[in-house]
Amino acid sequence: MDMSCNGDNASSSSNCPSPLRLEDSVSSKEEKDKSFKEEKEKSLSQKSLAGRIAQIFNKNSDTAVASSTAGIDLTEMPENSRADVADEKPDDQLSSVSFEEAMKTMESKDQGSEIPSNLPGGVLVDQPYVVSPAELNSLLFSSDSSFPKSLAEMQGSKDPQLGPWKFEDGDSSLKRVYTYIKAPTKMIKATKATEEQTYIRADAKSFAILVVVSTPDVPYGSTFKTELLYCITPGPELPSGEQSAHLVISWRMNFLQSTMMKGMIENGARQGLKEGFEQFTTLLTQSVKPVDSKDIGLNKEQILGSLQAEPKSDWKLAFQYFANFTVVSTVFMALYVIVHIWLAAPSTIQGLEFVGLDLPDSIGEFIVCGVLVLQVALIEGSNLATVDSSGYCDPYVVFTCNGKSRTSSIKFQKSSPQWNEIFEFDAMEEPPSVLDIEVFDFDGLFDEATSLGQAEINFLKSNISDLADVWIPLQGKQAQACQSKLHLRIFLDNTRGGHVVKEYLSKMEKEVGKKINLRSPQTNSAFQKLFGLPPEEFLINDFTCHLKRKMPLQGRLFLSARILGFHANIFGHKTKFYFLWEDIEDIQVSPPTLASMGSPIIVITLRLGRGLDARHGARTQDREGRLKFNFQSFVSFSVAHRTIMALWKARSLSPEQKVQIVEEESKTKCLQTEESGSFLGLEDVSMSEIYSTTLSVPISSFIEIFGGGEMDRKAMERAGCLNYSCSPWDSESADVYERQIYFRFDKRVSRFRGEVTSTQQKSPLPDKKGWLIEEVMTLHGVPLGDYFNLHLRYQIEDLKAKGCSVRVLTGIAWLKSTKHRKRIAKNILSNLEDRLKEFFRL
């Protein structure tokens, strides 16, 4: 297939021996130069002996395949050596045959060998199709098939040349060569690629083909080759009775020599192969129909059930399953619950219950008390670091999620171990945020274990479907130097269905003491899109506030079950970040200050090394290196503070403390306050002119009205603004200044006497002949005040001797939906126009 990698298109690789190595045995023949023959046989014999020694001492995942795969040598024979041997074969050892005859010959010689395991680089295609394995094999590799040339045309490759299938070494190896001119990319010109396709197995039902791709003309092309393994096996049984074939294509990079550009080559190849096989899959589905997993009921149980480290007898498996503490305790607890249900009546503490333990009181309640279950399958490791001179380690893996840990078995003397073990985290009330993984080297019962690397899976940044089969690179100096990786399969089951959101909100209401409304799907979708969150994350509440950094930044604080996020869009400059509740070490409230406009401050301190993606929003970093975030100027501080504390406690406290919180009864108030609307999202504001005038005063005199002095104060008081205070103009960048404003409305302006916090930004006009002052105002203590922000833009132009001209534009940024939009906007604009007239009359 046309799947070569240019220098800017290569794949993740491994330093461990490849799980697939083709043995290019060369039958001896008489030659005139007898000494050359003896020398060559001696060389091959030494390579074979080295391979046998490697198999004895390198008992890892690679040898597992070797022991069950006839005719496949897993020794580390260099790729260039294999190529040299193949090139030296004379034409009389190559036998060209038709594809159908070749398949029959291969089937007759098959010894019942197993399909080789996937290559360690990863899986590119894993899909069953409604077609027999033999027909799919013929479509992809038959000499008469048009599929390779159609694929080359789709990918822009030129001059595809398919060589005939030929037997080598007395019908023991079937090969062909495929060449083409790879389409040019942004960085690499058109270049020739050569594929050597070799059948490893063909028995009419299962086929395995190794493809070695060479691109010597690309930069560093002589240092690597790309290996692809096509495996075609019988697929699942279909309800229609039709045959199906399962196609799996895996890959790896084989570096023939060391190069400093290895990382760049691998990263480029990863993207190139991904794009290439997306086109491959698209073209293939035009010829054969993919099998829909819904029709065959494929699920994680079938995937996990296929994992078995080694064959065991039925009696041994039964003994291991039943004769352990887990099974005994499970049976005991099941009997305990059944007896309780028989003795108890619903809604009272009776039967076998006691304070702190609430058991289901009926069979119906027992059935619906579903939970979240996280399952992790640890398949294998690759290139784990060693800490002693033996060249091996004794690794085991520790998984930690929601405060619970699971530990794998120890694999002694293995640098690339195979585990095939399943771990389960059950009875979780909330979806997990992070799965922490750490690999240790066992060094005795009483010695401290050495860390070989660690990794973190953030479920908020990962699609759970992508974790069904994934290689995770380990972090740490030793792990990164060795390019250590773990092969995992992760599944998250939610047996509680759609009631999880309502149940969580109900629990939070008890802690907050306020009714929390369920947000609409549109609101949740806008929230998820804003922060790039998975579909299962739901918004609980959002608040207007200021983020205190060097200068207060007005925005909105978003709270969900797993994150606290902040978003601001001031004058086109967007600020966005979030961190996990588990990242928080402490939350304190600081008393109001003049700098905080008379508002209490919520100070959030993160754990050391956590929340680094949000560091641009932090106010300070303490001596220990922990990030601190300051939030102030909430419309309703008490509601915001109680909600933040409740969500933090729910994620960070122990299970016993959580039970105590849930059992605490508090009076629920259904208050329709300013925080009851639905979040709409943050968009740019449409501005329209509301006031303009020409003043017969110099621009230097007029601009004093925004200077923070006596003129500024008098103008604001005349416009009905009491207790006016402002911060000095602070330089944000070249010719750009910013300040904060606070005042209260006079009773004649608003009978609610609400408060206003405002951010103003001052910058010269593009022609330097005036000033542009932009302002974002937030209203507090007035009905529906947090449904919108009011944006103002003052354009002040110098008319020289004539004075100056002033244009005022305004717009409303709606933060929540309301059916009273037009009415509110009309009232705001009418009031604003009157205030501007008073303001400029001075």
C-alpha positions in Angstrom: 0.0 0.0 0.0 1.1 3.6 -0.5 1.8 4.3 3.1 5.5 5.5 3.2 6.7 8.1 5.6 8.7 11.1 4.5 11.1 12.9 6.8 8.2 15.0 8.0 5.9 12.0 8.2 7.3 9.3 10.6 6.0 7.3 13.9 6.5 6.6 17.5 9.2 4.0 18.0 10.7 1.8 20.5 14.2 0.8 21.4 13.1 -2.7 22.4 13.4 -5.6 20.0 10.6 -5.6 17.4 7.9 -8.1 18.1 8.1 -9.1 14.4 11.3 -10.0 12.6 11.2 -12.0 9.3 13.9 -14.7 9.1 15.5 -14.4 5.7 17.0 -17.8 5.5 19.2 -18.2 2.4 19.5 -21.7 1.0 23.1 -22.6 0.2 24.1 -23.1 -3.4 27.3 -24.1 -5.1 29.5 -21.2 -6.1 32.8 -21.1 -7.7 34.3 -19.1 -4.9 34.1 -21.7 -2.1 35.8 -19.5 0.5 33.2 -16.7 -0.1 30.5 -19.4 0.6 32.1 -20.6 3.8 32.5 -17.0 5.1 28.9 -16.1 4.3 27.6 -19.3 6.0 29.7 -18.5 9.1 28.3 -15.0 9.2 24.7 -16.2 9.1 25.4 -18.9 11.7 26.8 -16.3 14.0 23.7 -14.1 13.5 21.5 -17.1 14.2 23.5 -18.0 17.4 23.2 -14.4 18.6 19.5 -14.6 18.0 19.1 -17.7 20.0 21.1 -16.2 22.9 18.9 -13.1 22.7 15.8 -15.3 22.9 17.1 -17.0 26.0 18.0 -13.8 28.0 15.4 -11.4 26.6 12.2 -13.1 27.9 9.8 -10.3 27.3 6.7 -9.7 25.2 8.7 -10.3 22.0 9.6 -13.9 22.9 5.9 -14.6 23.7 5.1 -14.2 20.1 8.2 -16.2 19.0 7.2 -19.2 21.0 3.9 -19.5 19.3 4.7 -18.3 15.7 6.4 -20.7 13.5 8.7 -19.4 10.9 9.2 -16.0 12.5 12.5 -15.1 14.0 12.2 -12.4 16.7 15.9 -11.8 17.0 17.2 -8.4 16.4 18.5 -8.8 12.9 19.4 -5.4 11.5 17.1 -4.2 8.7 20.0 -3.4 6.4 21.4 -6.9 6.9 18.1 -8.4 5.7 18.0 -6.1 2.7 21.6 -7.1 1.8 20.8 -10.8 1.9 17.7 -10.3 -0.2 19.6 -8.3 -2.8 22.2 -11.1 -3.1 19.7 -13.8 -4.2 20.1 -14.8 -7.8 17.2 -15.0 -10.2 17.1 -18.8 -10.2 16.0 -18.7 -6.5 13.0 -16.6 -7.3 9.8 -18.2 -8.7 7.1 -16.0 -10.1 3.5 -17.5 -9.7 0.0 -16.3 -10.0 -1.6 -14.9 -6.8 -4.2 -17.7 -6.5 -1.6 -20.4 -6.9 0.6 -18.7 -4.4 -2.2 -18.6 -1.8 -2.8 -22.4 -2.3 0.9 -23.1 -1.9 1.1 -21.0 1.2 -2.0 -22.8 2.6 -0.6 -26.2 2.0 2.6 -25.3 3.8 1.0 -23.7 6.8 1.9 -25.4 10.0 -0.9 -23.9 12.1 1.2 -20.9 13.3 -0.5 -18.1 15.1 -1.1 -14.6 13.9 1.8 -12.4 15.1 1.1 -9.7 17.7 0.7 -6.1 16.8 3.8 -4.0 16.2 4.6 -1.7 19.2 4.2 1.6 17.3 0.4 1.4 17.6 -2.7 0.4 15.6 -3.6 2.4 12.5 -6.7 0.4 11.4 -8.8 -1.9 13.5 -12.1 -2.6 11.8 -14.2 -5.7 10.8 -15.7 -5.7 7.3 -18.6 -7.6 5.7 -16.5 -9.8 3.4 -14.6 -13.1 3.8 -10.9 -12.9 4.9 -9.8 -14.4 1.5 -11.8 -11.8 -0.5 -10.4 -9.0 1.6 -6.8 -10.3 1.2 -7.3 -10.6 -2.5 -8.7 -7.0 -2.7 -5.7 -5.6 -0.9 -2.8 -7.7 -2.3 -3.9 -9.5 -5.5 -1.9 -8.8 -8.6 -5.1 -8.1 -10.5 -6.6 -5.7 -7.8 -7.0 -2.1 -8.7 -7.0 -1.0 -5.0 -3.3 -0.2 -4.7 -3.3 2.0 -7.8 -6.6 3.7 -6.7 -5.1 4.5 -3.3 -1.9 5.9 -4.9 -4.1 8.1 -7.1 -6.1 9.3 -4.1 -2.9 10.2 -2.2 -1.3 11.9 -5.2 1.5 9.3 -5.7 2.8 8.8 -9.3 4.1 5.9 -11.4 3.0 3.0 -9.1 4.8 -0.2 -10.2 3.6 -3.5 -8.7 6.1 -6.3 -9.1 4.9 -10.0 -9.4 4.6 -12.2 -6.3 7.6 -14.5 -6.2 8.6 -17.4 -3.9 12.0 -17.4 -2.3 14.0 -20.2 -0.6 12.1 -23.1 -2.0 8.5 -21.8 -1.7 9.1 -20.8 2.0 8.7 -17.0 1.5 6.3 -15.2 -0.8 7.3 -11.6 -1.6 6.8 -8.8 -4.1 8.2 -5.2 -4.5 6.0 -2.1 -4.9 7.5 1.2 -6.0 6.0 4.6 -6.5 6.8 8.3 -6.5 5.5 9.8 -3.2 3.6 13.1 -3.6 5.5 16.2 -2.5 4.7 17.9 0.8 5.4 21.4 2.2 8.8 20.3 3.4 9.8 17.3 1.2 9.9 17.2 -2.6 8.5 14.2 -4.5 10.6 11.1 -3.7 10.7 7.5 -4.5 9.4 4.9 -2.0 9.9 1.1 -2.1 7.7 -1.4 -0.3 8.8 -5.0 0.2 5.6 -7.0 0.9 6.1 -10.4 2.5 3.5 -13.0 3.4 4.1 -14.4 6.9 0.9 -16.5 7.0 -1.8 -17.5 4.6 -4.3 -20.3 5.3 -7.5 -19.2 3.5 -8.9 -17.9 6.8 -6.1 -15.8 8.3 -3.4 -13.7 6.6 -0.4 -11.8 7.9 1.6 -9.6 5.6 4.7 -7.6 6.6 5.4 -4.4 4.6 8.8 -2.7 4.9 8.8 0.8 3.4 12.1 2.5 2.4 12.4 6.1 1.5 16.2 6.6 1.2 16.0 10.0 -0.7 14.2 11.9 2.1 16.3 13.7 4.7 17.8 11.0 7.0 16.0 8.4 5.0 18.9 6.0 5.1 18.7 5.9 8.9 15.2 4.3 9.2 12.6 2.1 7.6 8.9 1.9 8.4 7.3 -1.5 9.1 3.6 -2.2 8.7 1.9 -5.4 9.7 -1.5 -6.3 8.0 -3.4 -9.0 9.8 -6.6 -10.3 8.3 -8.6 -12.8 10.5 -12.2 -14.1 10.6 -14.5 -11.4 12.0 -17.5 -11.7 14.4 -20.6 -13.6 13.5 -23.2 -11.5 11.9 -27.0 -11.8 12.3 -27.4 -12.0 8.5 -25.1 -15.1 8.4 -22.6 -13.3 6.1 -18.9 -13.8 6.6 -16.8 -11.0 8.0 -13.1 -10.3 8.1 -11.2 -8.3 10.8 -8.5 -6.1 9.5 -5.8 -4.8 11.9 -2.9 -2.7 10.7 -0.1 -1.9 13.1 3.3 -0.3 12.6 6.7 0.7 14.0 9.8 2.6 13.0 13.0 0.6 12.6 16.1 2.9 13.0 19.1 1.3 11.2 21.5 3.7 12.9 21.3 6.3 15.6 20.4 9.9 14.7 19.7 13.1 16.7 16.7 13.7 14.5 14.9 10.5 15.8 12.3 12.4 17.7 11.4 14.6 14.8 11.2 11.7 12.4 8.9 9.8 14.7 6.6 12.7 15.3 6.3 13.5 11.6 5.7 9.8 10.7 2.9 9.5 13.3 0.9 12.3 11.6 1.7 11.1 8.1 0.6 7.5 8.7 -2.5 8.7 10.5 -3.6 10.8 7.5 -2.5 8.2 5.0 -4.6 5.4 6.6 -7.6 7.7 7.0 -7.6 7.8 3.2 -6.9 4.1 3.0 -10.0 3.4 5.2 -12.2 5.8 3.2 -11.3 4.1 -0.1 -11.7 0.6 1.4 -15.2 1.4 2.6 -16.2 2.2 -1.0 -15.5 -1.5 -1.9 -16.5 -3.4 1.2 -19.0 -2.5 4.0 -17.7 -2.0 7.5 -19.4 -4.0 10.3 -21.4 -1.9 12.7 -20.4 -2.7 16.3 -24.0 -2.2 17.3 -25.1 -5.1 15.2 -22.7 -7.6 16.8 -22.8 -6.3 20.4 -19.1 -5.7 20.7 -18.3 -4.3 24.1 -15.5 -3.9 26.6 -16.3 -7.2 28.2 -15.3 -9.0 25.1 -12.1 -6.9 24.7 -11.1 -7.3 28.3 -12.1 -10.9 28.4 -9.7 -11.7 25.7 -6.7 -10.7 27.9 -5.1 -13.8 29.4 -1.5 -13.8 30.5 -1.0 -17.6 30.2 -3.3 -20.7 29.8 -4.5 -22.3 33.0 -6.6 -25.4 33.8 -10.2 -24.9 34.7 -9.7 -26.2 38.3 -6.8 -23.8 38.9 -8.8 -20.9 37.5 -11.8 -21.8 39.7 -9.7 -22.1 42.8 -8.0 -18.8 42.1 -11.3 -17.1 41.5 -13.3 -18.4 44.5 -10.6 -19.0 47.1 -9.7 -15.4 47.9 -10.8 -12.7 50.3 -12.6 -10.6 47.6 -15.0 -13.4 46.7 -15.6 -14.4 50.3 -16.3 -10.8 51.4 -18.5 -10.2 48.4 -20.7 -13.2 49.2 -20.9 -12.1 52.8 -21.9 -8.6 51.9 -24.5 -9.8 49.4 -26.1 -12.1 52.1 -25.8 -9.1 54.6 -27.8 -6.8 52.2 -30.4 -9.5 51.4 -31.1 -10.1 55.1 -31.3 -6.4 55.7 -33.9 -6.0 52.8 -35.9 -8.8 54.4 -35.9 -7.2 57.8 -36.2 -3.5 56.9 -38.9 -1.1 55.8 -38.1 1.9 53.6 -37.0 5.3 54.8 -36.1 4.4 58.4 -32.9 3.4 60.1 -33.6 -0.2 60.7 -32.8 -3.8 59.7 -29.0 -4.0 59.7 -28.4 -0.3 59.2 -26.7 2.0 61.6 -25.7 5.7 61.6 -23.4 6.3 58.7 -24.5 3.2 56.7 -27.5 3.5 54.5 -28.4 0.2 52.8 -31.0 -0.3 50.0 -34.4 -1.1 51.7 -36.0 -2.8 48.8 -35.0 -4.9 45.7 -36.1 -2.0 43.5 -33.8 0.4 45.3 -31.0 -2.2 45.1 -31.3 -2.4 41.3 -31.2 1.3 40.6 -28.3 2.3 43.0 -25.9 2.3 40.1 -22.4 3.6 40.3 -19.5 4.7 38.1 -17.0 2.0 37.3 -13.5 2.7 35.9 -11.7 -0.3 34.5 -8.1 -0.3 33.4 -6.4 -3.1 31.5 -2.6 -3.1 31.9 -1.3 -4.9 28.8 2.4 -4.4 28.6 5.4 -2.1 29.0 8.1 -1.1 26.6 11.7 0.0 27.3 11.4 0.5 31.0 14.4 2.0 32.6 17.0 0.0 34.6 18.6 1.1 37.8 21.4 -1.4 38.1 24.1 -3.0 35.9 22.0 -6.2 35.1 20.2 -4.4 32.3 16.8 -5.5 33.7 14.3 -4.2 36.2 11.6 -5.7 38.4 8.7 -3.4 37.5 5.2 -3.1 39.0 2.6 -0.4 38.3 0.5 1.6 40.8 -2.8 3.2 39.6 -4.4 5.9 41.7 -7.8 7.5 41.1 -10.2 9.4 43.5 -7.9 8.5 46.4 -8.0 4.7 45.8 -5.0 2.7 44.6 -4.5 -0.5 42.6 -1.2 -2.3 42.3 -0.1 -4.7 39.6 2.0 -7.9 40.0 5.8 -7.7 39.9 7.5 -8.8 36.7 11.0 -9.9 37.6 13.9 -9.3 35.2 11.8 -7.7 32.5 12.5 -4.4 30.8 9.5 -4.9 28.4 7.1 -6.9 30.5 3.7 -8.3 29.7 1.0 -8.0 32.4 -2.5 -8.6 30.8 -4.1 -7.6 34.1 -7.4 -5.8 34.8 -8.0 -3.3 37.6 -11.3 -1.8 38.7 -12.2 1.3 40.5 -15.8 1.0 41.5 -18.5 2.7 43.6 -17.5 6.2 42.5 -20.2 8.9 42.9 -18.6 11.4 40.5 -16.7 10.9 37.3 -13.0 10.8 37.9 -10.8 13.7 36.9 -7.3 12.2 36.8 -5.8 8.7 36.8 -2.3 8.8 38.1 0.1 6.0 37.0 3.6 5.3 38.4 6.0 2.5 37.6 8.3 1.3 40.4 11.3 -1.1 40.5 10.8 -3.7 43.3 13.9 -3.9 45.5 12.9 -6.0 48.3 10.1 -6.0 51.0 11.8 -3.5 53.3 13.6 -1.3 50.8 12.1 1.8 49.3 11.0 1.3 45.7 12.6 3.3 42.9 10.3 5.2 40.5 10.9 4.3 36.9 8.5 6.9 35.5 5.0 8.3 35.9 2.1 9.4 33.8 -1.2 11.2 34.3 -4.4 10.7 32.3 -6.6 13.8 32.5 -10.2 12.6 31.7 -11.2 16.2 31.0 -8.6 16.5 28.2 -9.0 13.0 26.8 -11.8 11.4 24.9 -12.7 8.2 26.8 -13.2 6.3 23.5 -9.6 7.2 22.5 -8.3 5.5 25.7 -9.7 2.1 24.7 -6.3 1.1 23.3 -3.5 3.6 23.9 0.3 3.7 24.5 1.1 6.1 27.3 4.7 7.6 27.4 6.2 7.8 30.9 7.6 11.0 32.3 10.8 11.3 34.3 14.5 11.6 33.4 15.2 7.9 33.1 11.8 7.1 31.5 12.2 9.8 28.8 15.8 8.8 28.1 14.7 5.2 27.5 11.4 6.3 25.8 9.5 4.1 28.2 5.8 3.4 27.5 2.8 1.5 28.9 0.1 -0.1 26.8 -3.3 0.4 28.5 -7.0 0.0 27.8 -9.3 2.2 29.8 -13.1 2.0 30.1 -15.5 4.2 32.1 -19.0 2.9 32.7 -21.9 5.0 34.0 -24.7 2.7 35.3 -26.6 5.6 36.8 -27.9 6.9 33.4 -29.2 10.5 33.1 -30.0 10.9 36.8 -26.4 11.6 37.7 -26.7 15.4 37.1 -29.9 15.8 39.2 -28.5 13.7 42.0 -25.3 15.7 42.1 -27.2 19.1 42.1 -29.5 17.8 44.9 -26.5 17.0 47.0 -24.9 20.4 46.3 -28.1 22.2 47.2 -28.0 20.8 50.7 -24.5 22.2 51.2 -25.0 25.6 49.5 -28.5 26.2 51.0 -29.8 27.4 47.7 -31.7 25.9 44.8 -29.4 25.1 41.9 -31.2 25.1 38.6 -30.4 22.4 36.0 -28.8 24.0 33.0 -30.1 23.4 29.5 -28.3 21.2 27.0 -27.5 24.4 24.9 -25.9 26.1 28.0 -23.8 23.0 28.8 -22.7 22.7 25.2 -21.5 26.3 25.2 -19.7 25.7 28.5 -18.0 22.6 27.2 -17.0 24.3 24.0 -15.6 27.3 25.8 -13.1 25.3 27.9 -12.7 22.2 25.5 -14.4 19.8 28.0 -15.8 16.3 27.3 -19.6 16.0 26.8 -20.2 14.5 30.3 -19.0 17.6 32.1 -22.0 19.7 33.2 -22.2 23.3 34.4 -23.4 23.8 37.9 -23.2 27.6 38.3 -21.4 30.7 37.0 -20.7 34.1 38.6 -19.6 37.5 37.5 -16.5 38.6 39.3 -13.0 40.1 39.0 -9.8 38.2 38.7 -7.2 40.1 40.7 -3.7 40.1 39.1 -1.7 43.2 38.6 -5.0 44.9 37.7 -8.5 43.5 38.3 -9.8 41.7 35.3 -13.6 41.5 34.9 -15.0 38.1 33.7 -17.0 35.1 34.7 -16.3 32.2 37.0 -17.6 28.8 35.9 -18.1 25.9 38.4 -18.7 22.3 37.4 -18.3 19.0 39.2 -14.7 18.7 38.3 -13.3 22.1 37.4 -13.2 25.8 38.3 -12.8 27.9 35.2 -12.5 31.6 34.4 -13.1 33.5 31.2 -12.8 37.1 30.3 -13.0 39.1 27.1 -12.0 42.7 27.6 -11.3 44.9 24.7 -10.8 41.9 22.5 -8.2 40.4 24.8 -9.3 37.0 26.0 -8.2 35.3 29.2 -9.2 31.7 29.8 -8.0 29.0 32.2 -9.3 26.2 34.5 -7.9 23.8 37.1 -9.3 20.8 38.9 -10.9 20.8 42.3 -8.3 18.2 43.4 -5.5 20.7 42.5 -6.7 23.0 45.3 -4.9 22.8 48.6 -6.6 25.6 50.5 -9.3 28.2 50.1 -9.4 31.4 52.3 -11.4 34.6 52.5 -9.6 37.9 52.9 -11.5 40.9 54.3 -12.5 43.8 51.9 -9.9 46.4 51.1 -9.9 49.6 49.1 -8.1 47.9 46.3 -10.9 45.2 46.1 -13.6 47.9 45.9 -15.0 46.9 49.3 -15.5 43.3 48.3 -14.2 40.2 50.2 -11.6 38.2 48.3 -11.6 34.5 47.7 -7.9 33.3 47.8 -7.4 29.9 46.2 -4.0 28.2 46.7 -3.1 25.2 44.5 -1.0 22.2 45.4 2.7 22.4 44.5 3.2 21.6 40.8 -0.5 21.6 40.0 -2.5 23.9 37.7 0.5 25.0 35.7 -1.6 25.5 32.6 -3.5 28.2 34.5 -0.4 30.1 35.8 -1.1 33.1 33.6 -4.2 33.8 35.8 -2.4 33.5 39.2 -2.1 36.5 41.4 1.2 35.4 43.0 3.4 32.4 43.6 4.4 31.8 47.3 7.8 30.8 48.6 7.0 27.1 48.2 6.1 27.6 44.5 2.4 27.2 44.9 0.1 29.3 42.7 -2.5 31.7 44.3 -5.6 33.0 42.6 -7.7 35.9 43.9 -11.4 36.4 42.9 -13.4 39.4 44.1 -16.4 41.7 43.4 -19.0 38.9 43.2 -22.7 40.0 42.8 -23.6 37.6 45.6 -20.5 36.7 47.5 -22.1 34.4 50.0 -23.7 32.2 47.3 -20.5 32.1 45.3 -18.3 31.2 48.3 -20.7 28.5 49.6 -20.9 26.9 46.2 -17.1 26.9 45.7 -16.5 25.4 49.2 -19.2 22.7 48.6 -17.7 21.6 45.3 -14.2 21.6 46.6 -15.1 19.5 49.7 -17.0 17.0 47.5 -13.9 16.3 45.4 -11.1 16.6 48.0 -12.5 15.2 51.3 -12.3 11.6 52.4 -15.4 9.3 51.9 -16.2 9.5 55.6 -16.2 13.3 55.4 -18.4 13.2 52.3 -21.0 11.1 54.0 -21.1 13.6 56.9 -21.7 16.5 54.5 -24.5 14.7 52.7 -26.2 13.8 56.0 -26.2 17.3 57.2 -29.7 18.7 56.7 -30.0 22.4 55.7 -33.0 24.3 54.7 -33.2 24.6 51.0 -34.2 28.0 49.7 -35.6 28.5 46.2 -34.4 32.0 45.6 -34.9 33.5 42.1 -31.9 35.9 42.4 -29.5 37.3 40.0 -27.7 34.0 39.5 -30.7 32.0 38.2 -30.4 32.7 34.4 -28.6 30.5 31.9 -25.1 31.2 30.5 -25.1 32.1 26.8 -21.5 32.3 26.0 -19.2 35.2 25.4 -19.2 36.9 22.0 -17.9 40.2 20.6 -20.3 43.2 21.3 -22.0 45.1 18.5 -21.5 48.8 19.1 -23.8 51.7 18.0 -23.6 55.5 18.4 -25.7 56.9 21.3 -24.3 60.4 21.7 -22.0 62.9 19.9 -21.1 66.5 20.5 -18.5 69.1 19.6 -17.0 71.0 22.5 -15.2 74.4 22.3 -12.5 73.4 24.8 -9.0 72.1 24.0 -8.6 68.3 24.0 -6.0 68.6 26.7 -8.5 70.2 29.0 -11.3 67.8 28.2 -9.3 64.7 28.8 -8.9 65.8 32.4 -12.5 64.5 32.9 -11.0 61.0 32.7 -7.9 62.0 34.7 -8.9 60.8 38.2 -8.7 64.3 39.6 -11.2 66.9 40.9 -12.8 67.4 37.4 -13.3 63.6 37.1 -15.0 63.4 40.5 -17.3 66.4 39.9 -18.4 65.1 36.5 -19.3 61.7 38.0 -21.2 63.2 40.9 -23.2 65.4 38.5 -24.1 62.3 36.6 -25.5 60.7 39.8 -22.5 58.6 40.8 -21.9 58.5 44.6 -18.8 57.3 46.6 -16.8 57.5 43.4 -13.3 56.1 43.5 -10.8 55.1 40.9 -7.3 53.6 40.6 -4.5 55.4 38.9 -3.9 54.8 35.2 -1.6 51.9 34.9 0.5 51.2 31.8 -0.5 47.8 30.2 1.7 48.1 27.1 3.0 50.9 24.8 0.6 53.8 24.8 -2.1 51.6 26.4 -3.3 52.4 30.0 -5.9 50.9 32.2 -7.7 51.7 35.5 -10.6 50.5 37.7 -13.7 52.5 38.8 -16.2 52.0 41.6 -19.3 54.0 42.4 -22.9 53.8 43.7 -26.0 55.0 41.9 -27.9 58.0 43.3 -31.5 57.3 44.2 -32.7 59.5 41.4 -30.8 57.4 38.9 -31.8 54.0 40.3 -34.2 53.3 43.1 -32.2 50.1 43.9 -29.1 52.2 44.5 -26.9 49.5 42.9 -23.1 49.5 42.7 -21.0 49.6 39.6 -17.5 48.2 39.0 -15.9 49.3 35.7 -12.7 48.8 33.8 -11.5 51.6 31.5 -8.7 51.4 28.9 -7.2 54.4 27.3 -5.1 54.5 24.1 -4.3 57.1 21.3 -6.3 57.1 18.1 -4.5 55.5 15.1 -3.6 58.9 13.7 -2.4 60.2 17.1 -4.9 63.1 16.9 -7.0 62.1 19.8 -7.9 59.4 22.4 -9.9 56.2 22.5 -11.4 55.2 25.9 -13.1 51.9 26.1 -15.1 50.8 29.2 -16.8 47.7 30.4 -19.3 48.2 33.2 -20.8 45.5 35.6 -23.9 46.4 37.7 -24.3 44.9 41.2 -27.4 44.9 43.4 -29.9 45.6 40.7 -32.4 43.1 39.2 -30.9 41.1 36.3 -27.7 43.0 36.8 -25.5 40.0 36.0 -27.4 39.2 32.8 -25.3 41.6 30.9 -22.2 43.8 30.7 -22.4 47.4 29.4 -19.7 48.4 26.9 -18.9 52.0 26.2 -16.4 53.6 23.7 -15.4 57.2 23.8 -13.7 58.6 20.6 -12.2 62.0 21.3 -10.7 63.8 18.3 -8.7 67.0 18.3 -10.1 69.8 16.2 -7.3 72.2 16.9 -8.6 75.7 17.3 -12.2 74.6 17.2 -11.9 72.4 20.3 -12.6 68.7 20.2 -15.4 66.3 19.1 -16.7 63.4 21.2 -18.5 60.3 19.9 -19.9 57.8 22.4 -20.8 54.3 21.2 -22.4 51.6 23.4 -23.3 47.9 23.2 -24.7 45.3 25.6 -22.9 41.9 26.1 -25.6 39.5 27.1 -24.3 36.8 29.5 -27.6 35.1 30.3 -30.9 34.6 28.4 -34.0 36.5 29.3 -37.3 37.3 27.5 -37.0 40.9 28.7 -34.0 41.8 26.5 -35.6 44.6 24.6 -37.1 46.2 27.6 -33.9 46.1 29.6 -31.9 47.5 26.6 -34.3 50.3 26.1 -34.2 51.3 29.8 -30.4 51.2 29.9 -29.9 53.3 26.8 -32.4 55.9 27.8 -30.8 56.3 31.2 -27.3 56.3 29.8 -28.1 59.0 27.3 -29.4 61.3 30.1 -26.3 60.6 32.2 -24.0 61.4 29.3 -25.6 64.8 28.7 -25.1 65.7 32.4 -21.6 64.3 32.3 -20.5 66.4 29.3 -22.4 69.5 30.3 -19.7 70.3 32.9 
